[in-house]
Amino acid sequence: MTISKKKRLYTWLATIGVGIAAFITVFPLLSLVVSSFRPSSDLMRDGISLSIDFSKMSLDNYTYIFTQAADYWSWYGNSLIISVITIVLSLFFSSMVGYALAVYDFKGRNFFFLLVLLIMMVPFEILMLPLYQLMIDLQLIDSYFGAVLPMVVAPVAVFFFRQFAMGLPLQLMDAARIDGSSEYGIFFRIMLPLMAPSLAAMAILQGLGSWNNFLWPLLVLRSNDMLTLPIGLATLLTPYGNNYDVLIAGSVLTIVPIIILFIFFQKFFIAGLTTGGVKG
């Protein structure tokens, strides 16, 4: 077999492999979208599937959500508020910490970086109880900041920003100091714009994590009007299963903000992940 035939064969095999992987990845989402148009009786009988029967499909589930499910939109709003606050604060503080660990040579820098790595290795479930007690002491139970505060400085984000900042042109810092700029001015006016790809990539990852977070909000949020979307949707499950139609349609709508976030930042997402992963 010639080299050109081998390359063609490998290309076909790679294409088939990627196609199979893509279908396996997209299949659950397509099944969920199709099932969201089916009545509850069909869902109880056949479960979630990709079978399409136009005679039984309708927009009734979505009509109910948009016209009668007031709690759903309250949960939706809470998830949006918590996710936006988490993204903004996490990017702000984590980028500052990662940048400082990368470009400043101060006493204890290696110790603090080692501490970040150690915290990354500790499962969040182990830290939940001490954090929960701290939220009680700070009287932040059943509040937005109670749900956000432990996520403000994410060790993974700090590590990611440190790796990215180590590849920044540090000569710009010396030039800015000669021009009289302060260290905060160097960071916010010069270095932070250069970190835009890493900020965009981490915004998507942090937003996705916050939007889907279930366990921590379940601990700190109590009242029904403060619940986030994952917790609120879970309350729709009953032993009789008569809310599965609304649950599935509501779950489909939860994907919309994540898709919008990815479309908005996709230009920088791959570049940020690639650059942050190889530098340092």
Protein Blocks (a to p, Z undefined) as FASTA:
>chain_A
ZZklmmmmmmmmmmmmmmmmmmmmmmmmmmmmmmmmpcfklmmmnopafbdcfklgcckl
mmmmmmmmmmlmmmmmmmmmmmmmmmmmmmmmmmmmmmmmmmpccehklmmmmmmmmmmm
pcfklmmmmmmmmmmmnopghifklmmmmmmpgfklmmmmmmmmmmpcfklmmmmmmnop
afklmmmmmmmmmmmmmmmmmmmmmmmmmmmpmklmmmmpmbfklpcfklmmmmmpcfkl
pmmmmmmmmmmmmmmmmmmmmmmmmmmmmmmmmmmmmgZZ
